[in-house]
């Protein structure tokens, strides 16, 4: 019988809802406990996962003797405190991105995990998507020469989905840089080997009613001379899913005629905070359908990686390789459950002793780049990075 990791969930909000199919259906995980201040969310968890226990806070969950590891899906600014509590209890940690909102918090989290001898893995991140991992293997093989240049473009309606007030405050982890830039930076760092040297960026906010960064453009330089240009906008106009065959971020088919849905829905709201709360896990969450293998991979927009001998374009099926005289699709195997790669990595680290890619040090390096992006935009200066780690370090 497959050894299953007994997992507790800290935070039953939107991030948990998105990861719910993965957590519920993954063959190596058993959900045994949750922590959330909302009794109605805890009651729904007990209904969905028979025999599980619910707690009002992380400290109480961490004292549960059956819990071996925790998935931390609380708001960004609480990640550090939750990880420290889990490490103090000897629990392994899977932490939603971004890892934290300050480098000091990241360093404390890494130190606590090392001191406790537990695994600290950052995810979900779109750099864990199957096509990204397949592209990384192709690049690392050297079959197409060295990677020299990457172009990444993502356009969504992120800023116009219902938000809590702090999600529009940059200093508390709000805006697109922490939540979305962490994905895009993580992807190019993974493909490029991890060692960024410097970064120059501009940020934009086109809507005074959403007073945080809604878009950015950045130029990243790697230690080996490779570069990556990143563009992201969450302003809900152009949708880069068009470039991905109208396959959405979660691997679902999209309707091109649904243009402007998020903006219209937000404009009709009288209580945005309440609308955000309704998107969290609770009594109104639809029942989970029967598990079925996904038809497409998750994706995070257009990405073209230019090597010396071929250009590699990520798709929702794998990697489209453009060589000198032909092109072909290098298919990436689909996970058994959506986003299964995230728990594959975490369980392999905890249960099998396999060194994870997305360690605490890796997450800290990605956060450093996010903070550098904001600093460069404020100062107009190029920022040198000092906490970067190589892939696999």
N, C-alpha and C positions, 0 to 999 in steps of 0.2 A: 504493500500500500504506500502511496506517495506521502511523504512527510509533509504536513501542512503547518505553516507558520501561524501561530495564534496572534492575531493582530487586533489592536485597539485603535479606534479613530478619534482624534481630537479635533472637533469642529465639524459640524454637519451642515455647512453652508453650501454655496454654489460649487466650490471646487470639489467637494465630496460628491455632489450630485453628478458632476461630469465624470468622475472616476468610479461611480457606483457600479456600472456593469462590469468593469475590470475587477473590482474588489469582490463582487458577488460571485463571479463565475470562474475566476482564476483557480486552477487546480492545486496550487501550492499555498493558498491562503485560506484561513478560516477567521471570519470576523466574530470576535467574542465579546467586545465591549465598545462603548462609545462615551464621549464626554461632550456635552453641549449644555449651555444654560437654559435652553428651551425645553420644557417638559414634553411638549407635543412632538418635538423631533426625536427625543429619546423613546417615546412611546412607539413611534413609527418604526424606529430601528429595532426595538424588541419584537414588533410584529413581523418585520421582514427577516430577522435573523433569530430564530427560536433558540432560547437558552442563553442569549447574550445579556449583558448587564449594562445599564446606563448610569452615568454619573454627571453631576452638575459642573464639574471642573476637571482640569487635567490632573491635578494633584491626586484626586481620589481615584481616577483611572489608573494612574501609575502605581498605586498601591495594590491593585488587583493582582494576586499571585499567579493567575492564569495567563495574563498578558505577557507575551515575549517581545513584542515590538509594537511601535505606534506609527500611524500615518498622521502627520500633522497638517491640517488643512484650515487652520485659523487664519485671520487676516495677517498680512505681511508683518506688521509691527509686533505681533505676539509670537512669532516663530522662535525667537531666541529663548525667551522664558520657558516656552513649552519644551524645547529641546533640552535645556538645562535640567528641567524637572525629570524628563524621561531618562537622561543619562545618569542622573543621581540614583535612579531606581534600577539601573542596569539594563535598560531597554534599548533595543536597536531602533533607529529613527529613519523614516522616509519622510522628507519635508518638501512641501510644495515650493515651487519657485515663486518669487525670488527667495533665496535662502534667508535673507533678513533685509534690513534697510540701511545698516551701517556696517563698515568693515570691522569695527570693534566687536559688534555682536557676532559676526561670522567667526572671528578669531576665538571668541569665548566658546562658541559651539564646537568648533574643531577640537579645541583643547579639552573640553568636557568629554567628548566622545572618545578621544584617545586615552584619557585618564580612566574612563570606565571600561575600556576595551570593547566598545560596541561599534557597530557599523552606523555611519551617517551618510545617507544617500539622498541626493536632491532630485526630485521628480514629482509630478510629471514635467518633462521638458520635451519639446518637439525634436530635440536632438536625439531622443530615444526612438523616434519613428523609424520603421523598417527601411524606407528608402534612404534616409540619412545614414543609417548604419551601413547599408549596402554601398553607398557612395564612399564612405570612409574606408571600407575594405578595398574598394577599387583603387582609391588614391594611395593607400598604404602599400598596395602590392607593387607600385611603381610601373605597372604595365603601360600606363599612358604618360609617363614622365612626371616631372614635378608639378604640383599645383602652384599656379602663379597668380590667379585672379578669380574673385567670386563677385557675383552680382545678385543681390537678394531684394525682392520687391514684395511687400505685403500691404494690401489695402482692405480694410474691414469697416464695420460699424461699431467697433469696440466702445467708443466714447459715448454712444447714444443708447447703450443698454442701461437699464436701471442701475443706479449707483447709490451706495451710502455716502453721506457727506465727506467722510475722510478719503474716499476713493477719488475725489477730485482735489485732494491736497497733496502736492508732490512730496512734502516733507514726511508724510505718513505713509509713503509708498504708493500714492495715487498717480494717475496718469498712465500713458502708454509705455513709458521707458521701463519701469519696474515690471509691469505685468506682461508686456509684449516684447519689449526690447530684450528681456532676459531669454526668451525663446530664440529670437533671431541671432543674437550674439552667441548663444550656446551652440547653435547649429554651425555657424562659420568657424567658431573656435574648434569644434570637434573635427570638422573637415580639414582645417588648416593646421592641426597639430597642437593647438592650445596656447602657444606662446605669442600673445599679442605684444607689440612693442609700444605702439602709441595710437592715439585716436583723436580725430578732429570731427566736430559735429555742429549742427544747428537743430534747434527744436522750434516747433510752431504750435500756436493755439489760435485757430480761426474763429472760435466762438466764445465770446466773453461770458456766456452763461455756463460754460464748462471750463472753469478757470484753472486748467492744468495743461500739461503737454499733450496735444492730440496727434502730433506727427513729429517725425525727425528724419534727418538725412545725415549719414555718418560715413567717414572714410577710416577704415581700420588697417593698420600696418602690422605685419607679423615680423618676428625676429629674423626669419629667413628671406625677407624681401617680398613675400606674397602680400596681396592686398585684398580687402573686401569692401564693397560699397553697399550700404544698407539704406533702404528707404521704407518707411512705415507711415501709414496714415490710418487713423481710426475714425475719420469724420463721416463715414457712412454714405459716401457718394460712389466713386468707382470701386468695384469689388474685384480683387485679384483672383477670386475663384474662377473668373472667366478664363484666366491663363492656365487653369488647372482642369479644364474640361468640365467646369461646373460641378466639381467634387468639392465638398466643403471641408472645413478644418477638421471635423470629426470623422471624415471619410464617408459622409452622407451625400446623396445626390441633391443638388440645389436647383431651384427654379429661378431662371434668370428674370422672370417677370415679377419677382417679389421685391423689386427695387424700392428702396426707401422705407421698408417696413419698420425698421428700428426707429427712425426719426419720427415717423407718423405715430407710432405707439407711444413714444416718450412725450410728444406734444399733447397727447390726449390724457396724460396722467394728471391726477390732482395730488397724489402722494407718492413721490418717487421712492422714498425709503420703504414704504409698505410694499411697493411693487418689487423692489429688490428682495425683500423678505420672502415674498411668494415664490421667488426663484430658488430659494434654499430648500433643503430636504425637510419634509414634514408631511402632514396629513394629506396635502394636495398633490404630492409627488405621484406621478403615474406608476402603476405597478410595472415591475420589470418584465419584459417579454421573455419568452423562452430563449435560452442562449443560442446564438447562431454565429458562425464565423463571419467576420466582416468581409464586405465585398471589395473595399478599398482601404488603403492606409490613411491614417491621419496625415495632414499636410499643413504647411505654414507659408503658403505662397510660392511665388516663382523663385527658383534659385538655379543659377548657372555657374558651374565651377569649371574654369578654364585651366586645363593642364597643358604641358608642352606638346603632347601628342593627341589630345582629344578634348572635346568639351562635354561635360556631364550635366544633364538637366534633370532635376528631381521631378518626379510625377507622383500621382497617387497610387501607381502600380509598381514603381521601382525607379531605375535610373536610365534615361535615354542617352545612349552614348553616341556622340557625333564624332567619328574618326575621319581620316582624310578621304577615304573612298567609299564609305558606307556608314549607316547608322543602324542601331539596334536597341531594343529594350532589354535591359538587364533587370529581370523581375526580382523583386524582394519578396521572400515568403511572408504570407499574411500571418499575423498572430492568431492563436485560437480564440482569443477574446479581444475586443477593442482595447488599444493601449496596453496590451499584454506585455510588451517589451519592458515597461516600467517595473512591473512586479517580477518579471523574469530576472532583471538585473538585481533587484533588491533581495529576492529569495536566493539567488545564486550566491550573493555575498554572505547572507546570514546562515543559510543552511548548508552550502557547499564550500564555503571558504574561497570563492572566486573574487578577486579584487574588482570592485566596481569601477566604472568609468566616471560616474557622476558623484564623486566624493565631496566631502565638505570643502576641501581645498579647491576642488574644481568649481563648486558653487560660489565660493568667495572670489575666485578670479573673474567669474562672469559678473558678479555684483560690482566688482571694481570697475569693469568696463561700463556698466550702466551708470555708475556714479560719475565716471570720467566723461561720459556722453553729456550728462547734465552740466558738469563743470565747464566743459569746452564750449557748450552753447551759451553759458552765462558770460564767459570771459573772452570768447573769440580766439582762444589759444589752443594749440595742440597739447594734449596731455600724455605724458609718459606713464606707462603702467609698470607697477613694481611687484605685484602679487600673483603673477601668472604662473601656471603650471602646465607642463606638457601632457598630452593625452596619455593616459596610463600611469602617470606619476601618482 
